[in-house]
Amino acid sequence: MTRRRLTIDVSGCLLEPEQHSEEAPFRWESLFGTEKPVEIEIGSGKGLFLASAGSARPEHNFLGIELSRKYARLAAQRVLKSGLANVRVWPGDARPLLLRRIPDASVRAVHVYFPDPWWKKRHKKRRVFSAELVASIARALEPAGVLHVATDVQEYFGVITALVAAEPLFSEQLVPPMKEPEHDLDYLTNFERKFRLEGRDIYRASYMKPQADEVTTPVLSPGAVVSDLAGEPQDG
Ligand SMILES: C[S@@+](CC[C@H](N)C(=O)[O-])C[C@H]1O[C@@H](n2cnc3c(N)ncnc32)[C@H](O)[C@@H]1O
């Protein structure tokens, strides 16, 4: 007997870029149907972070931006299977979206986890992190908004921390230790699960924009290296 795969209607979560005017900035309330603090994830992959964070913080709305339409759809499916109404997934390139479509000072947090490293020299320009992206994130974050970054690639981490250090609005924050997963889905993202199971080092950093009434004083250091890999998480 052949098994039929159930098709999930993802229209409640997966956004259709064609249905949004190309240049108009997003209106968060109409995108989500509710007015809540917004968090953005750049490069959501299969959506583990969106599903976990969306369920842990129902008082926030989450926008995942994923270049691959296939992964964007998988992420939307995962979110809907978790019964979440506070997550949307945008299939497309995060860079023009951050540059033009995100209203100023309207985002509580931006997450970029395990961005593609594009190892070859001639491919490095495809990396998502650039001075322009960092400036876009700094503009999009609200006062006291935070940028969270993680990668397993030390060289790329150095590039990211240097780019952020050049943006005077950000100050580096202490990164809490990685939590020990209690089960297979209890990781930050799919790539974090993969790399921790492989025993790789993970480099993480968080940066905060000043409070509205704070004097801007850049306090930047080269970024923390976190290698907190004790314990044997379950696979499955
Ligand atoms: C290495 S994967 C990491 C996925 C997920 N963050 C994780 O940790 O499991 C990087 C993801 O970023 C997406 N990506 C790459 N460039 C992007 C861009 N410019 N805008 C949005 N997503 C992008 C890729 O399609 C891929 O799914």
The ligand as a MOL file (V3000), in Angstrom:
LIG
                    3D

  0  0  0     0  0            999 V3000
M  V30 BEGIN CTAB
M  V30 COUNTS 27 29 0 0 0
M  V30 BEGIN ATOM
M  V30 1 C 23.6530 26.7370 7.6440 0
M  V30 2 S 21.9510 27.0380 7.5280 0 CHG=1
M  V30 3 C 21.4700 27.3330 9.2420 0
M  V30 4 C 19.9880 27.1800 9.4390 0
M  V30 5 C 19.5160 27.4530 10.8680 0
M  V30 6 N 19.7880 28.8190 11.2720 0
M  V30 7 C 20.1750 26.4910 11.8200 0
M  V30 8 O 21.0310 26.9250 12.6010 0
M  V30 9 O 19.8060 25.3080 11.8070 0 CHG=-1
M  V30 10 C 21.8950 28.6760 6.8750 0
M  V30 11 C 20.5160 29.0310 6.3450 0
M  V30 12 O 20.5160 30.3980 5.9570 0
M  V30 13 C 19.7960 30.5250 4.7500 0
M  V30 14 N 20.2780 31.7380 4.0930 0
M  V30 15 C 21.4550 31.9390 3.4750 0
M  V30 16 N 21.5490 33.1880 2.9880 0
M  V30 17 C 20.3900 33.8100 3.3300 0
M  V30 18 C 19.8640 35.1010 3.0840 0
M  V30 19 N 20.5690 36.0240 2.4080 0
M  V30 20 N 18.6260 35.3930 3.5640 0
M  V30 21 C 17.9060 34.4530 4.2350 0
M  V30 22 N 18.3530 33.2100 4.4750 0
M  V30 23 C 19.5690 32.8840 4.0340 0
M  V30 24 C 20.1160 29.2540 3.9970 0
M  V30 25 O 19.1600 28.9610 2.9910 0
M  V30 26 C 20.1210 28.2260 5.1190 0
M  V30 27 O 18.8510 27.6550 5.3330 0
M  V30 END ATOM
M  V30 BEGIN BOND
M  V30 1 1 1 2
M  V30 2 1 2 3
M  V30 3 1 2 10
M  V30 4 1 3 4
M  V30 5 1 4 5
M  V30 6 1 5 6
M  V30 7 1 5 7
M  V30 8 2 7 8
M  V30 9 1 7 9
M  V30 10 1 10 11
M  V30 11 1 11 12
M  V30 12 1 11 26
M  V30 13 1 12 13
M  V30 14 1 13 14
M  V30 15 1 13 24
M  V30 16 1 14 15
M  V30 17 1 14 23
M  V30 18 2 15 16
M  V30 19 1 16 17
M  V30 20 1 17 18
M  V30 21 2 17 23
M  V30 22 1 18 19
M  V30 23 2 18 20
M  V30 24 1 20 21
M  V30 25 2 21 22
M  V30 26 1 22 23
M  V30 27 1 24 25
M  V30 28 1 24 26
M  V30 29 1 26 27
M  V30 END BOND
M  V30 END CTAB
M  END
